[in-house]
Structures are given as C-alpha cells and as structure tokens.
Amino acid sequence: MTNLVYRACKQCMFLSETTDTCPRCGGPTSREWQGFVAVVDYEKSDIAKRMGISANGRYALKVR
C-alpha cells in the first residue's frame, strides 16, 4: 500500500499528486493545506460557487 502525498495549488486550491506546479492552472503548489472538499457537480454546487470553482475535483479549503 502506498501513501499518497497531495499538494494544493496556491492559486486555485486544486489537490493533486504533482510536485511543483498545478496540472489545472500551472500555479505553484504547497504541502501545507487544511481540509478538503470533493466537488462532483460544480454547476449545481453552492460550495463550488462560493469558492469560485469551475471544474469537478478535490480542492483544499485552506492553503499556505
């Protein structure tokens, strides 16, 4: 069993397994993040609207 280390983008807060850049927006990533939300249907999600999310996926709630 492998342990996944997720990194959060400092710009769009997308969670990914990449190291230095976000695959979604190209922004820098950080290992320091807290909480996450999984967006399944961003068009119907009130949380996605409040966070400015325009694509389905996993997003951090707070990124440092």
mmJSON file of the N, C-alpha and C atoms, coordinates in Angstrom:
{"data_MODEL":{"atom_site":{
"group_PDB":["ATOM","ATOM","ATOM","ATOM","ATOM","ATOM","ATOM","ATOM","ATOM","ATOM","ATOM","ATOM","ATOM","ATOM","ATOM","ATOM","ATOM","ATOM","ATOM","ATOM","ATOM","ATOM","ATOM","ATOM","ATOM","ATOM","ATOM","ATOM","ATOM","ATOM","ATOM","ATOM","ATOM","ATOM","ATOM","ATOM","ATOM","ATOM","ATOM","ATOM","ATOM","ATOM","ATOM","ATOM","ATOM","ATOM","ATOM","ATOM","ATOM","ATOM","ATOM","ATOM","ATOM","ATOM","ATOM","ATOM","ATOM","ATOM","ATOM","ATOM","ATOM","ATOM","ATOM","ATOM","ATOM","ATOM","ATOM","ATOM","ATOM","ATOM","ATOM","ATOM","ATOM","ATOM","ATOM","ATOM","ATOM","ATOM","ATOM","ATOM","ATOM","ATOM","ATOM","ATOM","ATOM","ATOM","ATOM","ATOM","ATOM","ATOM","ATOM","ATOM","ATOM","ATOM","ATOM","ATOM","ATOM","ATOM","ATOM","ATOM","ATOM","ATOM","ATOM","ATOM","ATOM","ATOM","ATOM","ATOM","ATOM","ATOM","ATOM","ATOM","ATOM","ATOM","ATOM","ATOM","ATOM","ATOM","ATOM","ATOM","ATOM","ATOM","ATOM","ATOM","ATOM","ATOM","ATOM","ATOM","ATOM","ATOM","ATOM","ATOM","ATOM","ATOM","ATOM","ATOM","ATOM","ATOM","ATOM","ATOM","ATOM","ATOM","ATOM","ATOM","ATOM","ATOM","ATOM","ATOM","ATOM","ATOM","ATOM","ATOM","ATOM","ATOM","ATOM","ATOM","ATOM","ATOM","ATOM","ATOM","ATOM","ATOM","ATOM","ATOM","ATOM","ATOM","ATOM","ATOM","ATOM","ATOM","ATOM","ATOM","ATOM","ATOM","ATOM","ATOM","ATOM","ATOM","ATOM","ATOM","ATOM","ATOM","ATOM","ATOM","ATOM","ATOM","ATOM","ATOM","ATOM","ATOM","ATOM","ATOM"],
"id":[1,2,3,4,5,6,7,8,9,10,11,12,13,14,15,16,17,18,19,20,21,22,23,24,25,26,27,28,29,30,31,32,33,34,35,36,37,38,39,40,41,42,43,44,45,46,47,48,49,50,51,52,53,54,55,56,57,58,59,60,61,62,63,64,65,66,67,68,69,70,71,72,73,74,75,76,77,78,79,80,81,82,83,84,85,86,87,88,89,90,91,92,93,94,95,96,97,98,99,100,101,102,103,104,105,106,107,108,109,110,111,112,113,114,115,116,117,118,119,120,121,122,123,124,125,126,127,128,129,130,131,132,133,134,135,136,137,138,139,140,141,142,143,144,145,146,147,148,149,150,151,152,153,154,155,156,157,158,159,160,161,162,163,164,165,166,167,168,169,170,171,172,173,174,175,176,177,178,179,180,181,182,183,184,185,186,187,188,189,190,191,192],
"type_symbol":["N","C","C","N","C","C","N","C","C","N","C","C","N","C","C","N","C","C","N","C","C","N","C","C","N","C","C","N","C","C","N","C","C","N","C","C","N","C","C","N","C","C","N","C","C","N","C","C","N","C","C","N","C","C","N","C","C","N","C","C","N","C","C","N","C","C","N","C","C","N","C","C","N","C","C","N","C","C","N","C","C","N","C","C","N","C","C","N","C","C","N","C","C","N","C","C","N","C","C","N","C","C","N","C","C","N","C","C","N","C","C","N","C","C","N","C","C","N","C","C","N","C","C","N","C","C","N","C","C","N","C","C","N","C","C","N","C","C","N","C","C","N","C","C","N","C","C","N","C","C","N","C","C","N","C","C","N","C","C","N","C","C","N","C","C","N","C","C","N","C","C","N","C","C","N","C","C","N","C","C","N","C","C","N","C","C","N","C","C","N","C","C"],
"label_atom_id":["N","CA","C","N","CA","C","N","CA","C","N","CA","C","N","CA","C","N","CA","C","N","CA","C","N","CA","C","N","CA","C","N","CA","C","N","CA","C","N","CA","C","N","CA","C","N","CA","C","N","CA","C","N","CA","C","N","CA","C","N","CA","C","N","CA","C","N","CA","C","N","CA","C","N","CA","C","N","CA","C","N","CA","C","N","CA","C","N","CA","C","N","CA","C","N","CA","C","N","CA","C","N","CA","C","N","CA","C","N","CA","C","N","CA","C","N","CA","C","N","CA","C","N","CA","C","N","CA","C","N","CA","C","N","CA","C","N","CA","C","N","CA","C","N","CA","C","N","CA","C","N","CA","C","N","CA","C","N","CA","C","N","CA","C","N","CA","C","N","CA","C","N","CA","C","N","CA","C","N","CA","C","N","CA","C","N","CA","C","N","CA","C","N","CA","C","N","CA","C","N","CA","C","N","CA","C","N","CA","C","N","CA","C","N","CA","C","N","CA","C","N","CA","C"],
"label_alt_id":[null,null,null,null,null,null,null,null,null,null,null,null,null,null,null,null,null,null,null,null,null,null,null,null,null,null,null,null,null,null,null,null,null,null,null,null,null,null,null,null,null,null,null,null,null,null,null,null,null,null,null,null,null,null,null,null,null,null,null,null,null,null,null,null,null,null,null,null,null,null,null,null,null,null,null,null,null,null,null,null,null,null,null,null,null,null,null,null,null,null,null,null,null,null,null,null,null,null,null,null,null,null,null,null,null,null,null,null,null,null,null,null,null,null,null,null,null,null,null,null,null,null,null,null,null,null,null,null,null,null,null,null,null,null,null,null,null,null,null,null,null,null,null,null,null,null,null,null,null,null,null,null,null,null,null,null,null,null,null,null,null,null,null,null,null,null,null,null,null,null,null,null,null,null,null,null,null,null,null,null,null,null,null,null,null,null,null,null,null,null,null,null],
"label_comp_id":["MET","MET","MET","THR","THR","THR","ASN","ASN","ASN","LEU","LEU","LEU","VAL","VAL","VAL","TYR","TYR","TYR","ARG","ARG","ARG","ALA","ALA","ALA","CYS","CYS","CYS","LYS","LYS","LYS","GLN","GLN","GLN","CYS","CYS","CYS","MET","MET","MET","PHE","PHE","PHE","LEU","LEU","LEU","SER","SER","SER","GLU","GLU","GLU","THR","THR","THR","THR","THR","THR","ASP","ASP","ASP","THR","THR","THR","CYS","CYS","CYS","PRO","PRO","PRO","ARG","ARG","ARG","CYS","CYS","CYS","GLY","GLY","GLY","GLY","GLY","GLY","PRO","PRO","PRO","THR","THR","THR","SER","SER","SER","ARG","ARG","ARG","GLU","GLU","GLU","TRP","TRP","TRP","GLN","GLN","GLN","GLY","GLY","GLY","PHE","PHE","PHE","VAL","VAL","VAL","ALA","ALA","ALA","VAL","VAL","VAL","VAL","VAL","VAL","ASP","ASP","ASP","TYR","TYR","TYR","GLU","GLU","GLU","LYS","LYS","LYS","SER","SER","SER","ASP","ASP","ASP","ILE","ILE","ILE","ALA","ALA","ALA","LYS","LYS","LYS","ARG","ARG","ARG","MET","MET","MET","GLY","GLY","GLY","ILE","ILE","ILE","SER","SER","SER","ALA","ALA","ALA","ASN","ASN","ASN","GLY","GLY","GLY","ARG","ARG","ARG","TYR","TYR","TYR","ALA","ALA","ALA","LEU","LEU","LEU","LYS","LYS","LYS","VAL","VAL","VAL","ARG","ARG","ARG"],
"label_asym_id":["A","A","A","A","A","A","A","A","A","A","A","A","A","A","A","A","A","A","A","A","A","A","A","A","A","A","A","A","A","A","A","A","A","A","A","A","A","A","A","A","A","A","A","A","A","A","A","A","A","A","A","A","A","A","A","A","A","A","A","A","A","A","A","A","A","A","A","A","A","A","A","A","A","A","A","A","A","A","A","A","A","A","A","A","A","A","A","A","A","A","A","A","A","A","A","A","A","A","A","A","A","A","A","A","A","A","A","A","A","A","A","A","A","A","A","A","A","A","A","A","A","A","A","A","A","A","A","A","A","A","A","A","A","A","A","A","A","A","A","A","A","A","A","A","A","A","A","A","A","A","A","A","A","A","A","A","A","A","A","A","A","A","A","A","A","A","A","A","A","A","A","A","A","A","A","A","A","A","A","A","A","A","A","A","A","A","A","A","A","A","A","A"],
"label_entity_id":["1","1","1","1","1","1","1","1","1","1","1","1","1","1","1","1","1","1","1","1","1","1","1","1","1","1","1","1","1","1","1","1","1","1","1","1","1","1","1","1","1","1","1","1","1","1","1","1","1","1","1","1","1","1","1","1","1","1","1","1","1","1","1","1","1","1","1","1","1","1","1","1","1","1","1","1","1","1","1","1","1","1","1","1","1","1","1","1","1","1","1","1","1","1","1","1","1","1","1","1","1","1","1","1","1","1","1","1","1","1","1","1","1","1","1","1","1","1","1","1","1","1","1","1","1","1","1","1","1","1","1","1","1","1","1","1","1","1","1","1","1","1","1","1","1","1","1","1","1","1","1","1","1","1","1","1","1","1","1","1","1","1","1","1","1","1","1","1","1","1","1","1","1","1","1","1","1","1","1","1","1","1","1","1","1","1","1","1","1","1","1","1"],
"label_seq_id":[1,1,1,2,2,2,3,3,3,4,4,4,5,5,5,6,6,6,7,7,7,8,8,8,9,9,9,10,10,10,11,11,11,12,12,12,13,13,13,14,14,14,15,15,15,16,16,16,17,17,17,18,18,18,19,19,19,20,20,20,21,21,21,22,22,22,23,23,23,24,24,24,25,25,25,26,26,26,27,27,27,28,28,28,29,29,29,30,30,30,31,31,31,32,32,32,33,33,33,34,34,34,35,35,35,36,36,36,37,37,37,38,38,38,39,39,39,40,40,40,41,41,41,42,42,42,43,43,43,44,44,44,45,45,45,46,46,46,47,47,47,48,48,48,49,49,49,50,50,50,51,51,51,52,52,52,53,53,53,54,54,54,55,55,55,56,56,56,57,57,57,58,58,58,59,59,59,60,60,60,61,61,61,62,62,62,63,63,63,64,64,64],
"pdbx_PDB_ins_code":[null,null,null,null,null,null,null,null,null,null,null,null,null,null,null,null,null,null,null,null,null,null,null,null,null,null,null,null,null,null,null,null,null,null,null,null,null,null,null,null,null,null,null,null,null,null,null,null,null,null,null,null,null,null,null,null,null,null,null,null,null,null,null,null,null,null,null,null,null,null,null,null,null,null,null,null,null,null,null,null,null,null,null,null,null,null,null,null,null,null,null,null,null,null,null,null,null,null,null,null,null,null,null,null,null,null,null,null,null,null,null,null,null,null,null,null,null,null,null,null,null,null,null,null,null,null,null,null,null,null,null,null,null,null,null,null,null,null,null,null,null,null,null,null,null,null,null,null,null,null,null,null,null,null,null,null,null,null,null,null,null,null,null,null,null,null,null,null,null,null,null,null,null,null,null,null,null,null,null,null,null,null,null,null,null,null,null,null,null,null,null,null],
"Cartn_x":[0.854,0.0,0.898,0.605,1.409,0.68,1.452,0.882,0.937,-0.199,-0.239,0.009,0.809,1.055,0.44,-0.621,-1.285,-0.688,-0.638,-0.209,-1.353,-1.502,-2.584,-2.021,-2.713,-2.311,-2.58,-1.629,-1.791,-2.735,-3.026,-3.909,-5.345,-5.531,-6.896,-7.295,-6.384,-6.603,-6.885,-6.652,-6.84,-5.82,-6.258,-5.367,-4.888,-3.574,-3.003,-1.788,-1.272,-0.101,1.177,1.098,2.278,3.165,4.365,5.321,5.352,5.622,5.85,4.772,4.091,3.093,1.757,0.713,-0.648,-0.959,-1.501,-1.848,-3.058,-3.831,-5.033,-4.753,-3.988,-3.78,-2.314,-1.391,0.039,0.634,-0.151,0.325,1.215,1.904,2.765,1.931,2.485,1.769,2.449,1.722,2.216,1.787,2.608,2.234,1.445,1.398,0.716,-0.694,-1.644,-3.037,-3.89,-5.133,-6.029,-7.402,-7.984,-9.326,-9.458,-10.479,-10.723,-12.196,-12.578,-13.931,-13.818,-14.663,-14.712,-15.944,-15.713,-16.801,-17.13,-18.373,-18.815,-19.56,-20.354,-21.102,-21.004,-19.969,-19.694,-20.808,-21.548,-22.612,-23.782,-24.0,-25.102,-24.645,-23.338,-22.793,-22.709,-23.378,-23.288,-21.892,-21.267,-19.905,-18.932,-19.058,-18.183,-18.363,-19.582,-19.833,-19.182,-19.293,-18.715,-17.189,-16.605,-15.14,-14.592,-15.463,-15.019,-14.497,-14.992,-14.547,-15.351,-14.639,-15.312,-14.997,-14.608,-14.35,-14.475,-14.896,-15.008,-13.618,-13.521,-12.249,-12.157,-10.961,-10.694,-9.994,-10.456,-9.909,-9.642,-8.549,-8.23,-9.087,-9.403,-10.162,-9.243,-8.007,-7.051,-5.664,-4.955,-3.604,-2.663,-1.484,-0.467,0.683],
"Cartn_y":[-1.18,0.0,1.241,2.183,3.393,4.557,5.458,6.664,7.778,8.356,9.465,10.768,11.626,12.947,13.959,14.573,15.567,16.939,17.725,19.108,19.972,21.139,22.046,23.244,23.632,24.79,26.062,26.97,28.221,29.185,28.944,29.836,29.318,28.072,27.548,26.529,26.135,25.215,23.775,23.441,22.076,21.153,19.978,18.981,18.008,17.785,16.856,16.169,15.198,14.457,14.986,16.06,16.609,17.33,17.682,18.248,19.767,20.437,21.879,22.745,22.223,23.034,22.314,23.093,22.572,22.124,20.926,20.471,21.205,21.85,22.537,23.967,24.742,26.155,26.533,25.622,25.908,26.697,26.952,27.714,26.876,27.521,26.81,26.009,24.894,24.059,24.087,23.648,23.635,22.353,21.889,20.729,21.156,22.452,22.973,23.419,22.511,22.8,22.106,22.583,22.014,21.776,20.661,20.309,20.19,19.494,19.436,19.195,19.528,19.3,18.602,17.613,16.921,17.439,18.052,18.615,17.636,17.179,16.206,16.888,17.9,18.636,20.124,20.778,22.165,23.123,22.778,23.659,23.75,22.7,22.672,22.895,22.977,23.067,24.515,24.791,26.116,26.368,25.329,25.477,25.814,25.14,25.427,26.871,27.352,28.747,29.721,29.453,30.337,30.337,29.186,29.081,29.489,29.717,30.094,28.92,27.733,26.516,26.315,26.048,25.884,24.543,23.546,22.203,21.21,20.001,18.962,18.528,18.054,17.565,17.753,17.534,17.719,19.06,19.821,21.146,21.322,21.981,22.295,23.463,23.498,24.604,25.765,25.436,26.464,26.053,26.956,26.676,27.753,27.336,28.296,28.315],
"Cartn_z":[0.0,0.0,0.0,-0.876,-0.955,-0.297,0.272,0.862,-0.163,-0.475,-1.414,-0.669,-1.255,-0.695,-1.638,-1.188,-2.015,-1.765,-2.822,-2.752,-3.248,-2.665,-3.038,-3.791,-4.828,-5.613,-4.802,-4.793,-4.062,-4.767,-6.039,-6.787,-6.849,-7.296,-7.473,-6.413,-5.511,-4.398,-4.825,-6.093,-6.588,-5.935,-5.495,-4.886,-5.949,-5.968,-6.937,-6.336,-7.054,-6.609,-7.244,-7.99,-8.66,-7.662,-8.092,-7.16,-7.1,-8.187,-8.125,-8.769,-9.769,-10.46,-10.537,-10.521,-10.594,-12.022,-12.185,-13.531,-14.112,-13.254,-13.718,-14.173,-13.383,-13.734,-13.906,-13.525,-13.661,-12.507,-11.483,-10.326,-9.414,-8.475,-7.531,-6.53,-6.049,-5.088,-3.735,-2.721,-1.354,-0.67,0.255,1.079,2.301,2.558,3.741,3.383,3.634,3.367,4.418,4.57,5.564,4.961,5.317,4.891,3.388,2.946,1.513,1.232,0.019,-0.447,-1.797,-2.019,-3.306,-4.05,-5.187,-5.987,-7.101,-7.135,-8.123,-9.273,-8.955,-9.984,-9.662,-10.166,-9.809,-10.244,-11.277,-11.754,-10.77,-9.982,-9.019,-7.582,-7.355,-6.007,-5.519,-4.403,-3.791,-3.233,-2.697,-2.161,-3.283,-4.41,-5.551,-6.02,-6.031,-6.428,-5.455,-4.161,-3.149,-3.197,-3.579,-3.652,-5.018,-5.982,-7.315,-8.129,-7.847,-8.521,-9.802,-10.904,-12.191,-12.854,-12.037,-12.55,-11.399,-11.691,-10.674,-10.215,-8.973,-8.449,-6.941,-6.401,-4.968,-4.772,-3.777,-3.517,-2.036,-1.709,-0.322,0.14,1.437,1.984,2.377,2.783,3.174,2.715,2.057,1.558,2.071,2.536,2.993,2.028],
"occupancy":[1.0,1.0,1.0,1.0,1.0,1.0,1.0,1.0,1.0,1.0,1.0,1.0,1.0,1.0,1.0,1.0,1.0,1.0,1.0,1.0,1.0,1.0,1.0,1.0,1.0,1.0,1.0,1.0,1.0,1.0,1.0,1.0,1.0,1.0,1.0,1.0,1.0,1.0,1.0,1.0,1.0,1.0,1.0,1.0,1.0,1.0,1.0,1.0,1.0,1.0,1.0,1.0,1.0,1.0,1.0,1.0,1.0,1.0,1.0,1.0,1.0,1.0,1.0,1.0,1.0,1.0,1.0,1.0,1.0,1.0,1.0,1.0,1.0,1.0,1.0,1.0,1.0,1.0,1.0,1.0,1.0,1.0,1.0,1.0,1.0,1.0,1.0,1.0,1.0,1.0,1.0,1.0,1.0,1.0,1.0,1.0,1.0,1.0,1.0,1.0,1.0,1.0,1.0,1.0,1.0,1.0,1.0,1.0,1.0,1.0,1.0,1.0,1.0,1.0,1.0,1.0,1.0,1.0,1.0,1.0,1.0,1.0,1.0,1.0,1.0,1.0,1.0,1.0,1.0,1.0,1.0,1.0,1.0,1.0,1.0,1.0,1.0,1.0,1.0,1.0,1.0,1.0,1.0,1.0,1.0,1.0,1.0,1.0,1.0,1.0,1.0,1.0,1.0,1.0,1.0,1.0,1.0,1.0,1.0,1.0,1.0,1.0,1.0,1.0,1.0,1.0,1.0,1.0,1.0,1.0,1.0,1.0,1.0,1.0,1.0,1.0,1.0,1.0,1.0,1.0,1.0,1.0,1.0,1.0,1.0,1.0,1.0,1.0,1.0,1.0,1.0,1.0],
"B_iso_or_equiv":[0.0,0.0,0.0,0.0,0.0,0.0,0.0,0.0,0.0,0.0,0.0,0.0,0.0,0.0,0.0,0.0,0.0,0.0,0.0,0.0,0.0,0.0,0.0,0.0,0.0,0.0,0.0,0.0,0.0,0.0,0.0,0.0,0.0,0.0,0.0,0.0,0.0,0.0,0.0,0.0,0.0,0.0,0.0,0.0,0.0,0.0,0.0,0.0,0.0,0.0,0.0,0.0,0.0,0.0,0.0,0.0,0.0,0.0,0.0,0.0,0.0,0.0,0.0,0.0,0.0,0.0,0.0,0.0,0.0,0.0,0.0,0.0,0.0,0.0,0.0,0.0,0.0,0.0,0.0,0.0,0.0,0.0,0.0,0.0,0.0,0.0,0.0,0.0,0.0,0.0,0.0,0.0,0.0,0.0,0.0,0.0,0.0,0.0,0.0,0.0,0.0,0.0,0.0,0.0,0.0,0.0,0.0,0.0,0.0,0.0,0.0,0.0,0.0,0.0,0.0,0.0,0.0,0.0,0.0,0.0,0.0,0.0,0.0,0.0,0.0,0.0,0.0,0.0,0.0,0.0,0.0,0.0,0.0,0.0,0.0,0.0,0.0,0.0,0.0,0.0,0.0,0.0,0.0,0.0,0.0,0.0,0.0,0.0,0.0,0.0,0.0,0.0,0.0,0.0,0.0,0.0,0.0,0.0,0.0,0.0,0.0,0.0,0.0,0.0,0.0,0.0,0.0,0.0,0.0,0.0,0.0,0.0,0.0,0.0,0.0,0.0,0.0,0.0,0.0,0.0,0.0,0.0,0.0,0.0,0.0,0.0,0.0,0.0,0.0,0.0,0.0,0.0],
"pdbx_formal_charge":[null,null,null,null,null,null,null,null,null,null,null,null,null,null,null,null,null,null,null,null,null,null,null,null,null,null,null,null,null,null,null,null,null,null,null,null,null,null,null,null,null,null,null,null,null,null,null,null,null,null,null,null,null,null,null,null,null,null,null,null,null,null,null,null,null,null,null,null,null,null,null,null,null,null,null,null,null,null,null,null,null,null,null,null,null,null,null,null,null,null,null,null,null,null,null,null,null,null,null,null,null,null,null,null,null,null,null,null,null,null,null,null,null,null,null,null,null,null,null,null,null,null,null,null,null,null,null,null,null,null,null,null,null,null,null,null,null,null,null,null,null,null,null,null,null,null,null,null,null,null,null,null,null,null,null,null,null,null,null,null,null,null,null,null,null,null,null,null,null,null,null,null,null,null,null,null,null,null,null,null,null,null,null,null,null,null,null,null,null,null,null,null],
"auth_seq_id":[1,1,1,2,2,2,3,3,3,4,4,4,5,5,5,6,6,6,7,7,7,8,8,8,9,9,9,10,10,10,11,11,11,12,12,12,13,13,13,14,14,14,15,15,15,16,16,16,17,17,17,18,18,18,19,19,19,20,20,20,21,21,21,22,22,22,23,23,23,24,24,24,25,25,25,26,26,26,27,27,27,28,28,28,29,29,29,30,30,30,31,31,31,32,32,32,33,33,33,34,34,34,35,35,35,36,36,36,37,37,37,38,38,38,39,39,39,40,40,40,41,41,41,42,42,42,43,43,43,44,44,44,45,45,45,46,46,46,47,47,47,48,48,48,49,49,49,50,50,50,51,51,51,52,52,52,53,53,53,54,54,54,55,55,55,56,56,56,57,57,57,58,58,58,59,59,59,60,60,60,61,61,61,62,62,62,63,63,63,64,64,64],
"auth_comp_id":["MET","MET","MET","THR","THR","THR","ASN","ASN","ASN","LEU","LEU","LEU","VAL","VAL","VAL","TYR","TYR","TYR","ARG","ARG","ARG","ALA","ALA","ALA","CYS","CYS","CYS","LYS","LYS","LYS","GLN","GLN","GLN","CYS","CYS","CYS","MET","MET","MET","PHE","PHE","PHE","LEU","LEU","LEU","SER","SER","SER","GLU","GLU","GLU","THR","THR","THR","THR","THR","THR","ASP","ASP","ASP","THR","THR","THR","CYS","CYS","CYS","PRO","PRO","PRO","ARG","ARG","ARG","CYS","CYS","CYS","GLY","GLY","GLY","GLY","GLY","GLY","PRO","PRO","PRO","THR","THR","THR","SER","SER","SER","ARG","ARG","ARG","GLU","GLU","GLU","TRP","TRP","TRP","GLN","GLN","GLN","GLY","GLY","GLY","PHE","PHE","PHE","VAL","VAL","VAL","ALA","ALA","ALA","VAL","VAL","VAL","VAL","VAL","VAL","ASP","ASP","ASP","TYR","TYR","TYR","GLU","GLU","GLU","LYS","LYS","LYS","SER","SER","SER","ASP","ASP","ASP","ILE","ILE","ILE","ALA","ALA","ALA","LYS","LYS","LYS","ARG","ARG","ARG","MET","MET","MET","GLY","GLY","GLY","ILE","ILE","ILE","SER","SER","SER","ALA","ALA","ALA","ASN","ASN","ASN","GLY","GLY","GLY","ARG","ARG","ARG","TYR","TYR","TYR","ALA","ALA","ALA","LEU","LEU","LEU","LYS","LYS","LYS","VAL","VAL","VAL","ARG","ARG","ARG"],
"auth_asym_id":["A","A","A","A","A","A","A","A","A","A","A","A","A","A","A","A","A","A","A","A","A","A","A","A","A","A","A","A","A","A","A","A","A","A","A","A","A","A","A","A","A","A","A","A","A","A","A","A","A","A","A","A","A","A","A","A","A","A","A","A","A","A","A","A","A","A","A","A","A","A","A","A","A","A","A","A","A","A","A","A","A","A","A","A","A","A","A","A","A","A","A","A","A","A","A","A","A","A","A","A","A","A","A","A","A","A","A","A","A","A","A","A","A","A","A","A","A","A","A","A","A","A","A","A","A","A","A","A","A","A","A","A","A","A","A","A","A","A","A","A","A","A","A","A","A","A","A","A","A","A","A","A","A","A","A","A","A","A","A","A","A","A","A","A","A","A","A","A","A","A","A","A","A","A","A","A","A","A","A","A","A","A","A","A","A","A","A","A","A","A","A","A"],
"auth_atom_id":["N","CA","C","N","CA","C","N","CA","C","N","CA","C","N","CA","C","N","CA","C","N","CA","C","N","CA","C","N","CA","C","N","CA","C","N","CA","C","N","CA","C","N","CA","C","N","CA","C","N","CA","C","N","CA","C","N","CA","C","N","CA","C","N","CA","C","N","CA","C","N","CA","C","N","CA","C","N","CA","C","N","CA","C","N","CA","C","N","CA","C","N","CA","C","N","CA","C","N","CA","C","N","CA","C","N","CA","C","N","CA","C","N","CA","C","N","CA","C","N","CA","C","N","CA","C","N","CA","C","N","CA","C","N","CA","C","N","CA","C","N","CA","C","N","CA","C","N","CA","C","N","CA","C","N","CA","C","N","CA","C","N","CA","C","N","CA","C","N","CA","C","N","CA","C","N","CA","C","N","CA","C","N","CA","C","N","CA","C","N","CA","C","N","CA","C","N","CA","C","N","CA","C","N","CA","C","N","CA","C","N","CA","C","N","CA","C","N","CA","C","N","CA","C"],
"pdbx_PDB_model_num":[1,1,1,1,1,1,1,1,1,1,1,1,1,1,1,1,1,1,1,1,1,1,1,1,1,1,1,1,1,1,1,1,1,1,1,1,1,1,1,1,1,1,1,1,1,1,1,1,1,1,1,1,1,1,1,1,1,1,1,1,1,1,1,1,1,1,1,1,1,1,1,1,1,1,1,1,1,1,1,1,1,1,1,1,1,1,1,1,1,1,1,1,1,1,1,1,1,1,1,1,1,1,1,1,1,1,1,1,1,1,1,1,1,1,1,1,1,1,1,1,1,1,1,1,1,1,1,1,1,1,1,1,1,1,1,1,1,1,1,1,1,1,1,1,1,1,1,1,1,1,1,1,1,1,1,1,1,1,1,1,1,1,1,1,1,1,1,1,1,1,1,1,1,1,1,1,1,1,1,1,1,1,1,1,1,1,1,1,1,1,1,1]
}}}
